[in-house]
Amino acid sequence: MDTPLSTIAVVGLGTMGTGIAEVLALAGREVIGIDISEAAALGAVASLEASTARAVGRGRITEEQRAAALARFRTADTLQAAADAELVIEVVPESYEIKQQVFRELDAVVPPTTILATGTNALSVTRLAAESQRPERVLGLHFFNPAPAMKLVEVVSSVLTAPPAVEAVTALARELGKEPVAVGDRPGFVADGLLFGYLNQAAAMYEANYASREDIDAAMKLGCGLPMGPLALLDLIGIDTARTVLEAMYAESHDRLHAPAPILGQLSSAGLTGRKAGRGFYTYDAPGGQDVVPDALTPAAGAEAGAGRAVASVGVAGSGTMASGVAEVFAKAGYGVVLAARTQEKADLAKGRIAKSLERSVSKGRLSAEARDETLARITAAGSLDAFAEVDLAVEAVAEDLEIKQQLFAALDKVCRPGAVLATTTSSLPVVAIARATARPEDVIGMHFFNPAPAMKLVEVVRTVLTADEVHATVRAVCAKIHKHPVDCGDRAGFIVNALLFPYLNNAIKMVEQHYASLDDIDAAMKLGGGYPMGPFELLDVVGLDVSLAIEKVLHKEFRDPGLAPAPLLEHLVAAGCLGRKTGRGFREYARR
């Protein structure tokens, strides 16, 4: 084990530096906060006083603990104050020139045993270490904002870093109540390395006018369970900061997914850098404000695309989990539902699955027995599509195979009455190719439900270049009646959610392939640092590696971007039959039930 790290200097008393100083002081460390700005130093003291007072008021610490923490924190305006520090953490602006100057000056001040840590999330730790007189004592210590609340700390080693230094700061992170993950040196490390590629693609999607900012953000919150949409998150991080990180990532990877979307540069150049400026992708009540206010791009309340068609009865084609879930959703909302499968037996089994689902809702107190019976009575199981003759809306939820869906829609075209809306639940196939299997492509639209359909609030409404306005308006109105949140997007591979989610998952697999970080550390980083409800490998195993590979292939084929090519490890696991939880083995092994 290395030195005990009881006296620690924090260089740079902005928001991050002040937060780190607070964590250290509350954990019993002597903390020297250093900043050339007297205003920043005074602000750090005031911030620490205020935050610890709130902690006392909430019962998290005692008044005695607060007084002791404040007594352990002192400020200075020169690096000479770090002379006795066993660890120095710099969190100065993201500039090689500034950081290297800090390290050069520290080399002349602190003892040879002192560990120098950079808080960078974008610059090369190796390059900073190489400029130091003690490269074996230089590493990255990347906290996440706000430092007092966020559990993740990335401990970044370069090829020059000595293991005892890594062990010392890793032990410190644990003593601070943090979750340290060990990563190698590349821009963005793990959490930001995965996060910023995703944010960049969302910005490019918006710039292409593919979907509105509100729909992109709602889709990722409701479809993936994320705490914040990507464009709102860019505003929070700072659009200029995000662009700097992406530039650093692109300089190393030359991956087009990391090439900053032009809109990021345009907004930065205009000074529209997000919340701190009062305007970015959204407009805020004031610079530094949190509340979004309406602007010229805000959709008018209640605005819809005209009048739609009346829908009283719905047909759902299919007998799998998605078909059963969609039928349950419509029946709960009061629609008469015809659930049709290839045979009467399959249709009855699908209705039986719905009955079990409703019974679970009753047992959990979410549904009354009367509502259960009424819902089930609205569903008619049928062994043929002929039962769709009088439905107003036909929704298919069969296998994700273009030929199968085209054959089904050709059959629906013959069976369904004129004026009926025909919808596909495809998650990756071109809706227009399905529509062209009919003689009425103007009546065809995508309604991409998410699994499990009864629980997930999102529906991606996918209109083709041939879809009629009143069909689009009909589906939007139906979504409101079934208590789903519709987001509009064009007929493009992946729509919104999968187009943003699966490249992120693919990049996580590439990190493992390159032995950059472990499965567990990557999953922990994204849950603790990104607020994701599941880590990428947990999610891949739940979705199914075969399903994930199929979607990756569709995205790669449509966009022709080398960065979207499926990771070889994913292909190898699928070829080996390791498909995730459903087979008992994917990226991890699972107990068979």
N, C-alpha and C positions, 0 to 999 in steps of 0.2 A: 504494500500500500504506500502511496505517496504522502506528501505533507497533509496535515489535518484541515487546511483551508479555513482557518478561524477568522482571519482578517482579509477582507475582499474589497477591492476597489472597483467601482463602476464608472466608466468613462463615457460621458454623454448622458445628460439628465433630461432627455425628452420623455415622451410617454412611456416608451419601453424601458429606458434606463431607470426611470423613477419606479416603475412597477417591479423590476428586478431587485432594486435596492430595498423596496418594501418587503418582498418575500424573504430576502436574506436577513434583514434586521429582525423580523418577526421570528425567524428560525434561530436566533441567538448569535448571529455573526456580527463582528465589528465591520461596519460598512463605511467606506469613504466614497462619497459621490463627487465626481470631478466634472466640471464644465467651465469653459472659459466665459460663459455668460452668467453674470450675477443674477439676472432675472430668472434664468433656468434653474439655478441653484435655489433661489428663494421659492420658486414655484414647486420644486421637488419637496422642500421642507413642508410647505403648506399642504401639498397633496398628501404627503405621508401623515401629517397631523389629522387631516380631514378623513382619510380612509380608515385610519386606526380608530378614530372617534366613532365612525359608523360601525366598525367591528365591535366596539364595546357596547354600543347601543343595541346591537343585534344579538349580544350574548356570545359572540364567537371568541372574544378574548376578555381578560379582566383589565381594569384600569391600571393595575400594577404591571401587567404584561405590556400594555401600551406605553407606559412611561419608560420601561426598560428598553423597548424597541426604539423609541425616539432618542434615548440617550446613546444608543449604539450607532446612530447615524450622524455623520458630520459631512460637511461639504468643503470643497476647496476649488480654486480656479487654476491650479497648476498640477502637472503630472508628478511633480516632486512629492506630492502628498501620498503617492502610491508606494513610497520607498519600502514600507514595511509589509506590504500586501503579499500574501501567499498565492493569491489568484487575482488577476485583473480581467474584467469583462468589458470589452469596448462595444458600445452601441452608438457610434458616431455615424454620420451620413454614409450611404452606400456609394463610396468612392474609393478606388484603390489608392489614389494619391493621399487622401485624408487618413485612411486607415494605416497605410504604410508609414506615414509621418508619425502617427501615434505610437506604432510599434517600435520605430527607430528611437524615439525619445524614451520610451519605457525601457528599452535595452540598456540605456545609460543610467537608469534610476533604480530599477528593482534588482534583487539578488538573482543569481543564476538559477536558483531553484524555483523561482516564481513561474507559475503557469499563466500564459497569455491566451485568453479566449476571445474570439471574435463572434459577435452576434449576427454576422451577415446571414442573409438568406439567399443571396444572389451571386456573391463573388467567390472566387476560388480561395479556399483555405490554404491550399498548397502554395499558391503564389504569394499569399501574405506571409506564410511561414518561411519561405525561401529568402525573403528580405530581412528576416530577423536573425539575430546572432544566436538564437536558441531555437531553431526550427523544431527540435524534438519536444519542446515545451509549448508549442503553439497548436491549438485545435479550435474547433467551432463549438459554440454552446448556444444553440438557437432556441430561445424561448418564444412563446406565442402570445399574442396580444388579446386580452389584457393578461399580463404575466401573473398577477395574483390569482386569477381564476382558472387559467388554462393549465391543464395537467401535463401536456406534452413538452418534453425538452429533447431536441435532437443533438446528440453528441457526435460531432463530425471529426473523423480522423483523416489526416493526409498520409501519404506514404512516408512522411518524415516524423510523424508523431510517435512518441515513446509510449508503450502500453501503460506504465505506471501513471502517467498524466491522465490518460483516458479513465483509468480505474478511479483516480481521485475525484474527478469531476462527476463521474457516474454515481459514485457513492454520495457526493454532495447533493446531486439532483434528487436522489431517493430520500435523503434526510430533509429536503425541502418539501417533501410530499408530492414530488413530481414523478412522472413516468418517463424515464430516459430510454431512448431507442438509439442504437448504434448504427451509424450510416457512414458511407464513404463520401468523398469530396466531389460533388458535382453540383452545378447551379440548381437551386431549388430543393436540394437534398431529397427527402421522401415526400413529405406532406405538400410543400409548395411545388415540388417537381411534378407531382400529379395534379395538384389543384390548379396551377396557373395554365397548364395546357387546356384543361377543361374550360376555364374562364375565357381564355383566348378564343376558343371555338364558339363559345356563346356570343362573344362580341362580334365575331365574324358572321354568325348566323343573323344577328340583329342588323348588322351593316348591310347584309344582302337583302334586307326587307323580307326575309322568309317568314318571320313571325314578329309580333309586337314585343316590346320589352316586358310588358305585363304578362303576356302568355308564356314567354320563355321562362320567366322567373316562377310563375305559378306551376308550370309543367314540372320543373325540377324539384320544387318543394312538395307538390302533391304526388308526383310519380316516383320520387326517390326518397321522400321523407327527410329532405335536407332542411336545416333551420332557416336558410336564406337562399334566394335565387341568385344566379351567377352575376347578373348585372347589378343588382343591389349590393352584392358582396364586393364587386369591383369598386363601386362608389365608396364603400366603407374602407377598403384597403387603401384607396387612392389610385386613380387611373394612371398617374405618372409613375407611382411605385410599381404597379403591375407591369407597365411597359418596360421599366428598367430590369425587372426580374426576367421577363420574357426575352429581352435583348441578350442578357447574359446566358440564358438557356440556349437560345438559337446559335450564339457564337460558338458554343461547344458542340451541340447536337447536329446543327444544320438540318434539323427536322422542320418541315414546313408547318407542322402543328404548333411549333414554338415561335414562328415568325410573327411578331406582333401584328394583330389586325390593324389596318390603316386607321380605323376610327379611334383607336387608343392614342395614336400620335396626334390626330386632329384635335381630339378633346383636350389632350395635354397642352398642345401648343396654344389653344384658345383659353387656357387657364381653367377649363371646366374639369377639374380633377376629382370630383366626387363630393362627398359630404363636407369635407374641410373647406371647399370653395363655395358650397351652397348649391352647386349644380354639377351634374355629371351625366349619367344616363337618365337620372331623374332630377327633379328640382326639389330643393329642401327649403324649410321655413327660414333658414339663416345659414351663413357659413358656420360649419361645425354642428349644424342642427341634425336631428334624427328624423323629423317628421316630413314625409313626402307631401308636397302640395301640388295641386293640379297645374298643368302647363299646356302648351299647344298640342302636345302629343297624347294627353290623357283622354282615354275613350269617354265619350259622353255617357252619362248614366242611363241605362235602359236602352241604349242604341242597339238595334239589331238590323240585320240585312233584309228588311221587308217582311211581308206576311208569308207564313208557311202553309203547309197543307195540314188538314185535320188528321190526327192519329188517335184511333181508339183501340186498335188491336195490333199486336206485334207477333211476328213469327221469328223464332230462333232456330237456326239449322245447326245441328251438331249434337254430340252426346258426351263430350268431355267436360273437364272442370270449368273451362271458360264458358262454354255454352250453358251449363247449368247455372253458373254464377250470373250471367247476363239475363237469363230467363227469370231468375229469382229477383233481380233488381227491378225488372219491368213489372212483375206481378205484385211486388210490394208497393209499387207506386200506383197501383189501381188499374193497370192495363190487362186486358184479356190476352193471354199468351198461348201460342201454339208452339210446342217444343217438338221439332221433327228430327228424327234420326233415320239411318238407313234401314232399320228394322223396328218393329213395335217393341221388341224386347229391349233394345238399346235405349229407346225413348223412355220406356218405363223405368229402366235403371237410372237414367238421368233425372227423371222426376223424383225417384226415390232418394237420390243424392240431395236434391233440394229439400225434401222433407226432413232429412237428417240435419241439414244446415239450419233450417227454421227451428227445429227442436232444440238445437244447441242455443239458439238465441233466446228461446223461451226459458231454458234452464238457467241462463245467465241474467235473466230479468230484463233483457233488451226488447222483448216482444211478448205480447200477450198471447194466450192460447187461442183466443178468438181471432186475432190478427193472423196467426199462423194458419188456422183453418181457412180463413177467407183468402189468404194469399195462395195457398195450395189449390183451392177450388178454381182459381182463375187460370190455372195452367192445364192445358190439354196436351197429352202426349200422343204423338202420331208417328207412324212408321213410314210416312211418305211425304214428300214436298207438296203433294196435291192438296194437303190441308191448308196451304198458304193462299188458297185462291182468293180469299176475301180480306187478307191482312192489309193494313195501311203502311206498315214498315216491316221489311224482312231483314234480319240481321244474321249473317253467317258467322259461325265460329268453328270452322273445321280445320283440318291440318294445314300448316303453313307451307303449302305447296301450290305454286302458281297454276299448274295444270288442273289440280283438283278444284281449286277455287273457280277457275274459268268454266269448268264443266258444271259446277254447281250454279253459277250465275246464268249460264245458258239455259239451265233447267228453270231457274226462278223467272227468267224472262218469259218463258212460255206459260208458267203457272200463275204468276201474280197478276192482279188486275192492272189496267192502265192507271197511272198516277201513283202507284205504290212506290215508296222510297226503298231502294235496295242498298244495304250497308254491309261493308266488310270490316271485320275486326283485325285485319292483318296488321302486324307490327313492323313488317320489313319489305313487303312486296309492293310493286307499283300498282296503285289503285286504278289508274287509267287502263292498264293492261287487263285488269279484271273487268272493268266497265265495258271495254270493247268486245267482250264475249257476249254482250247483250245488244239488242237493237235500240236500246234507250239509255245510252251512256250518260245522258243528262240527269237521269234519276239515280245515279250511283254515287256513293260517297263513302269515305272511311270513317268508322267510329271505333277508334282503338281504345278499348277498355284495358284496365290494368288488373292483374291477378293478385289477390282474389277480388273479383268484380264487386261483390256486395260491400266490401270494406274500403276499397280504393276510390277516392273521390274524382280522380282525373279521367277525362275522355279527350283524346286528341281527335279533333274533327278535321278530316283530311279531304279537301275538295280538289278535284282535278281541273284541268283547263276546260273540261266539258260539263262539269257539274252545274246545274241550274241554281240560280240565286234562291229560289223558293225552297229547293231541296236543302240547301245549306241552312236557311232560316228554320225549316222544319226540325232539323236535327238539333239545332241550338235550343229550340223551345222544348224539345223532348228531353234534352239533357237537364234543363232546369226542372222539369217535372219529376225526373227520377233522382233529383238531388245530387247531380254530378256537376263538376266544374269543367266546362268545355274550353279548350284552347284551340285556336285556329292555326293550321299550318298547311303548307303546300304538299303536293304529292312528290316527295323526295325521300330517298332511302333513310330509314331511321326516324323520320319525322323530327320531333324535338328531343324527346327523352332519350331514345336509343342512340340517336346521332351524337349526343353529348356524353352519354353514359359509357358506351362500349369502347370508344377510343381511350377513355380514362382507365377502364379495366384492362385493356390490352397493354397499355403502358406500364401498369402495375406488374403484369406478367413479365414484361421485358426487364424490369428491375431485378426480378428474381433470376431470370435467365443469365443476367450479367453479374450475378453474385454481389449485387450492390447492397441489398438488405434482405432480411429473412421475411417469410410469409407473416410471422407473428408481429414483427416490428412494423411492417407496412400496414397491416390491419390496424394495429394500435395507433400508428401515426395518423391515419385517416379518421379514425373514430375520435381520438383525443384532440387532434390538431385541426381537423376539418369539420367536426360535428356530424360526420356521417353515421347513420344508425347501424351500419354494418361495414366492416372492412371489405376491400375489393375481393379478397379470396373467399371470405365467408359468403359474399353475394354471388360470386361465380358458381360456387358449389350449390347454392340454393336454386339459382336460375337454371343450371344445367350447362355443363361445358359444351355439349353438342349444340344446344340452342345458342349459346354465346358465340361459338365458332361460326354458325350459319349467319348470324347477324353481322359479325365482323367481315365475312366474305362479301355479303351484300353491300356493306358500306365501302369496302375496298373496290369492288367492281364499279360502283356508281361514281365515286369521287376520284378514283385512279391516283390516290395519294399514297406514295410508298410508306408513309408513316402509319397508314391504316391497315397495312398487311397484317394478317393474324400472326401473333407470336408463335414461333415454331413449337414451343413447349405446350401451348394450347392444342395445337394440331396433334402432337404426339400423345397427349393424354386421351384425347377423343379416340384416336386410332387404337389405343390400348383398352378402350371400353371404360375408362375412368371418367365418368360423366358427372360426378358430384354426389350429393346426398342420395339421389334416387338409385345409385348403384353401390352405395356404401363407400365409395372412394372417388375423390377428385383431387383437389390440391391437398386435402386432408383425408384421413380415414375416419369412418363413422361406424358406430355399433349398429349391426343389422337388427331390425325389429322382427 
